[in-house]
Amino acid sequence: MFSPQMGFSVMITTKNRVSDLRRTCQVLRALSPAPLEILITADGCTDDTAQMLKTETLKAKIKNLRVIVNDVGRGSVASRDRMMREARGDLVLALDDDSYPEQPDCLARLAGPFVQNPALAVLGLPQRTDEYPETLTQTDFGPARPIRSFTSSGAVLRRSVYLQLPGFATEFFHMYEEPDYTLQCVAAGYEVVFSPAPGVTIRHHYSGAARSELRNHQRHCRNEFWSILRRCPLPQLLPVAAYRLFTQFGFACKYGGLSWVIREPVWWWQAVRGIPACLKKRQPVSWEGYKRWLSLKT
């Protein structure tokens, strides 16, 4: 069921992955029906990304391509927040520069769940990703279910809901905007659902370029702490923050070993420095809403 009244935008943020982005653009050209627009933010790129996108625009290889260039990187979170606020479509398909839908008619399939369920804020999609090789041939992704987070490399967001809520915390720069936004949605009575029912799968090549597992862990931990400060009500804030600090330290010990453990104070210091800004922008949800979100599986 395709709904022209809703309309689709596609958004991608990219940094120094021009070959991955070129492959994704080739797939997006073939979408039928085509989206209202394709928004791509080149965030602090120092490779040929901007030139490639300029060529795509001049030669009109991609219809309705809109390019935003951040000469100085603002981060993927701020880039996505801007695109969500400026998108023309009420449904926004979020992709990474190294991910794309495998079905050319995906937009027609993806509109249906939003038409049928006005409370649906985010639809998470099954992914075939090199990060988890077993998914490359997977056919059964399980039943539809509410989730505690989604991934911006393959999800559809309802823009009208996004504009009602605080949205992505731009201070996060990168990582953790998805669980923080899911918390906002769930606490406000909206639904965030993973569902293979539309029959759309995302091929995620999961490029190793510009990735650092340690840096991502530190950003995830820092941003989770900031999210707790901004969303968790009192008096539960302190025990929740302490518990997550403890579990994240345990994760660093188990996953990264000593080389990660000795670097944990890096994100601790960053987190502490951000406390005043978080308290200034604090918008706590109800404890009932927070508990409801915590009870969901990822």
N, C-alpha and C positions, 0 to 999 in steps of 0.2 A: 504494500500500500504506500504510494508516494504522495506526499502532501505538499503541493506547491506553496500553500499558504504558510507552512512552516519554513521551508527552504533550508538548504544545507550550506554551511561554510566548512572548509577544511583548514586546519591550522597546524603549522610546523615551525618549531624553532630549531636552528641549526648553528653549529660552530665548527668550522674547519673539517667538514666531511663532504667535500664537494662531489666525490665519486658516489657516495651513498645517496646523497640528495638527488643527483642526476638520475640514478636508477629509480628512485621513488617518483620523481617527476614524470618519467616515462610511463609509469603505471597510472598516475593520476590523469594523464591526457586521455586515457581510454575509458574513464568512468562514464557510464551511461545509465541513468541521466547524469549530466554534469552538475557539479555544485554551482551555487550562485557565485562563489569566489574561492580562491585558494590563497590563504594568507601565509606567507613565509617570512619569518624574522631571521635575518643574518645577524647573529649576536656577537659582535667583536671578532668577526672572522678576519684572518690574516692570509688565507689561501685564495683560490680563485672563485669562491662561492658567489660573491657579489657580481663578478663579471659574468659568470654562467647564468645567473638569474636575470641579469640585464639582457643577455642574448635571448633567453626564453621570452622575455617581455617584448623585445623589439620584433622578433620573428613570429610573435603570437602563437608559439607552439603550445602554450597552455592558455586556454581561455580564462579570462577573468582572474589572472594572476596579479596579486598585489604584494609587493615586496617592501618590507620595512628593514632598514639597515641601521643597526646600532654600532656606530664607529667604536665606541667603548662598550664592552660587554656589560649588560645589565643583569644577565642571568636568565635561565630558562623560565623561572617562575614569573618574573616581571614581564618577560616577553609574552608568555601565554596570557597573563592577566590583561595586557593591552589588547591582544588580538581578540580575547573574549568580549571585551567591552566595545570594540570597534567592528565586530563581525556583523554582517547583514542578515545572515540566517539565524533562525532561532535554535536550530540544531547545529552543533559544531563537532565535527569529527576531528579528534585530536590524534596526531601521529608524531612519531619521531622522524628524523631525516633518514633513518635506516629501517623504517617500517611502512607497510602499505597493505591495503585490503586485497585479498586474493580474488574476490569476485567483482567483475566490472559493474554489476548492477547493485552493488552494496547499498547505495543510498536509498534505492527503492525499498530494499528489505529492512533497512534500519529505521525508517520512519514509523512503521507499524506499531512497535512497542510504545512509542511516545504518544501516538494517537489514542491507543487503547488505554493508557494509564497516565492520566494528567499529573499524578504525584511522582512520576519517574523523573529524577533529576539527572542521573548519570547511568549509562549503559556500558558496562565493561564487556569486552569482546575476547573470545578465545585467541590465543597466539601460538603460532608455530615459530619457535625462536631457537637460535643457535646457542643461547645461554643454557637451555635445557634440551639437549638433542633428542630426547625421547618424544618431545612434542612434534617433531618434524613430520612424523608419520601418524600422529595421534588422530583418531576420528571421533572418539567419545570424550567430550569435555565435561560430562556430568550434567546435572539438572540446573535450571535457573535457580539462583539463590541470592539473597542480600549479602553484601560484602562490606568490610570495614575500610577498604581502600580500593582504588583502581589504578591502572597505569596509563599515563598520558601517551604511550606509544600505540594505544589502540582503545579508544573509548569515545562515546558520544555524550556531549553535555548539552543540557537545555539552557540556553542563554538567558531566558526570562527568569529562571530560578537563580542563576548565577548573579544577576543584577540585584536581586532582593537580599542577598547575603553578603558578608564581608568579602568573600571570594579568596583568591590565592593571596597569601601573605608575601608581598614582593620582597620583604627583607630576607626571606629564606634563600634567595639567589638560585639555589638548585637543591632538589630533594625535598620530600615530605609534604609538598603542597597537596598531594592527592588524599592522604588520610586526614589532613587538617580540613580540607574542603568537604570530605565525606562526613566528618563529624558535624560540620555546620548543617549539612543537608539533613542528616538523620535527626539531629536535635530540633530542627525546624519542621519535622514531620514529612519530609520528602524521602524518596527511596533511591538507593544506589544499588544496582543489581548487576550481577554477572549473568549473562545468558547466551548460550549457543543457539537459541531458538531461531533467530533471524537467518541462520545459515551463513553468517559472515565470519571469516577467519582472517587474522592479521599475520602476515609474514614479517617477522622481526629478525633482521640479520644480526642485530646486536653488535654493532661495530665496536672494536676495541680502541678505536681512535679517540683521543681526548677523554679516556676513562681512567680513573684511579679508584680501586676498591677501598683503599684506606681513606682517601679524601671523601668519597661518597659516604662511608660509614660515619666519619666525623661530622659531615654536614647533616646527615640524617639524625644523628644524636642531638646535635645543637638545635636543629629545627624542631625536633620533637619536644625538647625542653621548652622552647619558645612557644610552641603550640599549647602546651600544658598551662603555661603562664597566662596565655591569652584566652583560653577557652574553659579551663577547668574551674568550677565554682569552689568557694570556700565553704567548709574547712577542709575539703578533700584535696585541695591543691598540693599541700606539702607532702602528704603520704604518697600520692600518685607520682609526684616528681621524684621523690626519694626512691621509690620502687623502680621506676624506669632508669634512673641513674645506675642502680645496682645491676639490673638485668642487662643493660647495655655494656657495662664493664665486664660482665660475665661473657657476653657475646664476643667482645674483643679478645678475652683470654682464650676462648675456645677456637675462634675462627682465625685470628691473626697472630696469636702467640705473643711472645715478649716484645717483638718489634712494634706491635700495635699498642700493647699495654703501656709502654713507656711514652707513647704519643697521645694517650687519652687526655692529659691535661691541656692539649692544644684546643680541643673543642670545649672543655670545661671553661677555659678562660674566655673564649669567644662567647659562650652562652652567658656567662656572668656579665660581660660588657653589654649585652643586649637587653638585660633585665629592665632598665629604665624605659626603653622604647616599647617593650612588650607591655609593661604596666600602663603606659600612656594609651596604648591602643587596645587595652583589655576589654573584651566583650564576652564574658562568660556565658555558657549555656546552662540549662538546668542540669542538676545531678541526674535526674531521671533520663534526660536525653544523652548525657555522657555515658551512663551505664548501658543504655540501649546500644550505643555505638561500640562500647567495649565488648559487648556480648557477641558481636558479629565476628565471623571468620574472614580472613583476608582472601 
